[in-house]
């Protein structure tokens, strides 16, 4: 179903749009910014580090405040991806190409795109260093550098991806391998993992499990599949209301969940996965697999580790209500690279962008920020090819729901919102 089809057939459009309302403005005409330079100027009023969802959204907002010529975005990648779609790509419901657009096409018109990589931050001197020893200074800095994947922290990866039967929806290089492994499945263990680190979109590791189960039911292979969710966590989901609903689904579909179980090695040539028991240090268990979906360990980008702007771990150290840096008042953070104690999702970025917009506006006027972010995030948990549970919650793990119905129930409308409407709103509203 097309996005337009969903819009025209849904009587609940206003509540759906509200999901992204914190990060939306009236849609403007499409403007393409295709020029990318190493550094056109050495000073900008607003410098944005990162061209993902948070960086593009905030650069569009800052353009309206200070003028496009006074805003620059540092982003090395030529392609911008809508990564929430990769769950459906790995499950064969979407094509990878549908998740990608040239970075230049999503850059706000007139904003400078510096196609380079940040190598160091010096907030005491209000500047950053880029590749080739290029220095760029700023008046205000917005850090939106995302989160880094660390497949290499699992012994046998990433080289193990050259073998069949293994995939990962978290990387553009491995997401299509998930679909191939899903199709090629014959019989045996199908293992889905969740690492012992923070991750982006914490529901995604089990979304692909539900899609796989549905696919094997459809193709007559379900009875030959022993589906296992090996998670480092002690619960299936962090919010009890949705956890209870997911546990019912897991029971109905005869899925095995192994808690406190962390993937430490993949022997792809033998189709073996080694897990450590987090409750018993040093104890490991080897599982044979016919299919393995790996969610990699994740962490802060290297440039943020031991940086003056980061906490002891490496996340950008911001006030959880205003998103202003705790030590540098002209520095701000948004999205996956921050230490905000909420789930890392695109919906969280949408909510954060509205708060950060207000925060920066007041700081520019030498006033104290008053708008507060409550930790809102959203995770549409796809449970089949036509159903999803829409989890929405705040910092305290309390449901913060949009619709006047029980969102812990599987619904077709929630699936089509995830699959069709949200990508449409992302490209045409949030990034604008």
NORWOTA-V44691 format. One line per field, one symbol per residue. psi: psi as a letter, one per 40 degrees, with the letter a starting at -180 (. if undefined). burial: 1 if it has 24 or more other ideal C-beta (glycine too) atoms within 12 Angstrom, else 0. A space follows every 50 residues. Layout:
BEGIN
psi: ???
burial: ???
END
This chain:
BEGIN
psi: hiddddddehefdddddddeddeiihhiihhhhehhidhdiehidhhhhh fadddddddddddedehdeehihhhdhehhigddedddddeeeiiddeei ihddeehhhehhhhgihheihgddefiihiiffhhhiidhhhhfeaiiig deehheieddeeiiehiheeideedddddddddehciahhhhihifiiii geeddeddddddddddddeeedeehghhhhieieidiehddddddddddd ddefhhhhifhhheihgddefhhhiiheeghehihhhiidhhhhhiiiai iddehfideiaddeihgihedeeiiddheehiiiadeifhfiigiddddd ddddddddddddddefihidhhheehiighhheaeeiihhhhiadefhhg idifiheeihiddddddddddddddddecde.
burial: 00100110010100011111111100000000100100110001111111 11111111111111110101111111100111111111111111010011 10111111111111111111101001111100011111111111111111 10010111011010111111110111111011011001111111111111 11111111111111110000100011111111100111101110110011 00101111001111111100111111010000001010111111111111 10110011111001111111111111011111111111110111111111 11111111111010000010101111111111111111111111001011 11100011111111111111111111111111
END
